[in-house]
Amino acid sequence: MLLRVLVSMIVAATWAATVYGQERTTKPGLVVREGFDCLPVPTFGLSGIRLRQTESDVLRKLGKPKSTTKSWGEDDGGRYDLITHHYATLSVDIVRGAVDRIHTKSPTQKTPEGIRVGDSREVVVKKLGFVPRDWKRVELRVSVVSCPENTKDGQLFQDDYVTYQFTQDGHLETVSYEVNRP
């Protein structure tokens, strides 16, 4: 009977760790996938806001911003309007009606991995789980890409990324989650 319970627990744990081929972890952090270091897509966000959510979702969840700025840009999709909603601890860029970037300089915000502005580079690495292979100790600006997602229709590569900007003395200054647009 005990053996049957143990086998059931192992099977359940294995099933919970894989959904459509995705690794699921009980603790957020770096994953090695397809030969590179990445962060699972569900961890890409702050304050309940995730990349590609609609502007109305942001306003519903965070409320009225302290201020809003408008500008424009251009990419392979042509000209676009850029709306930035500024809140007390973060700013959210909206492009073509969806969240394009989430940015913070506030030590009160924390990432799903527990990373906060002001953390040392060593603390950031510890919270990520290990040093990403392409990080160089002297770089002040380093990024980690999102993991490819397996869907029922095949693999989806979004190549979004989170960028950590460090000060000269090695402390985290800003965190930005960004959509990789063409």
Backbone hydrogen bonds, N-H to C=O, Kabsch-Sander energy under -0.5 kcal/mol:
donor,donor_aa,acceptor,acceptor_aa,energy
5,V,1,M,-2.0
6,L,2,L,-2.5
7,V,3,L,-2.6
8,S,4,R,-2.3
9,M,5,V,-2.3
10,I,6,L,-2.3
11,V,7,V,-2.6
12,A,8,S,-2.4
13,A,9,M,-2.4
14,T,10,I,-2.5
15,W,11,V,-2.6
16,A,12,A,-2.5
17,A,13,A,-1.4
18,T,14,T,-0.6
18,T,15,W,-1.1
19,V,22,Q,-1.4
22,Q,19,V,-2.3
24,R,17,A,-2.1
30,L,128,L,-3.0
31,V,38,C,-2.9
33,R,31,V,-0.7
33,R,36,F,-2.8
36,F,33,R,-2.1
38,C,31,V,-2.7
39,L,145,V,-2.2
43,T,40,P,-2.2
44,F,41,V,-2.4
45,G,43,T,-1.5
46,L,49,I,-1.4
49,I,46,L,-2.5
51,L,44,F,-1.1
52,R,99,V,-2.3
53,Q,50,R,-1.7
55,E,97,G,-1.8
58,V,54,T,-1.8
59,L,55,E,-2.5
60,R,56,S,-2.3
61,K,57,D,-2.4
62,L,58,V,-3.3
63,G,59,L,-1.5
66,K,86,H,-2.0
67,S,86,H,-1.4
69,T,84,T,-2.3
71,S,82,L,-2.6
73,G,80,Y,-2.4
75,D,78,G,-1.9
78,G,75,D,-2.5
80,Y,73,G,-2.6
82,L,71,S,-2.7
83,I,81,D,-0.5
83,I,94,I,-2.3
84,T,69,T,-2.9
84,T,82,L,-0.5
85,H,83,I,-0.6
85,H,92,V,-2.7
86,H,67,S,-3.1
86,H,84,T,-0.6
87,Y,85,H,-0.6
87,Y,90,L,-2.8
91,S,103,H,-2.6
92,V,85,H,-2.4
93,D,101,R,-2.7
94,I,83,I,-3.2
95,V,98,A,-2.6
96,R,81,D,-0.7
98,A,95,V,-1.7
99,V,53,Q,-2.9
100,D,93,D,-3.0
101,R,93,D,-1.2
102,I,177,Y,-2.3
103,H,91,S,-2.6
104,T,175,V,-2.3
106,S,89,T,-0.7
109,Q,106,S,-1.1
111,T,115,I,-2.3
114,G,111,T,-2.3
117,V,106,S,-0.7
117,V,109,Q,-0.5
118,G,172,L,-2.2
119,D,116,R,-2.1
121,R,170,G,-2.1
124,V,120,S,-2.4
125,V,121,R,-2.5
126,K,122,E,-2.2
127,K,123,V,-2.5
128,L,124,V,-2.0
129,G,125,V,-1.8
135,W,132,P,-1.9
139,E,136,K,-1.6
142,V,140,L,-0.5
142,V,164,Y,-2.4
144,V,162,V,-2.2
145,V,37,D,-0.6
146,S,160,D,-2.6
147,C,39,L,-2.3
149,E,156,L,-3.1
151,T,149,E,-0.5
151,T,154,G,-3.0
154,G,151,T,-1.5
156,L,149,E,-3.9
157,F,155,Q,-0.5
158,Q,156,L,-0.7
161,Y,178,E,-2.3
162,V,144,V,-2.6
163,T,176,S,-3.0
164,Y,142,V,-3.3
165,Q,163,T,-0.5
165,Q,174,T,-2.3
166,F,140,L,-4.1
166,F,164,Y,-0.6
167,T,171,H,-2.8
170,G,167,T,-2.0
172,L,119,D,-3.4
173,E,165,Q,-3.9
174,T,165,Q,-1.4
175,V,104,T,-2.0
176,S,163,T,-2.1
177,Y,102,I,-2.9
178,E,161,Y,-3.1
179,V,100,D,-2.7
181,R,179,V,-1.2
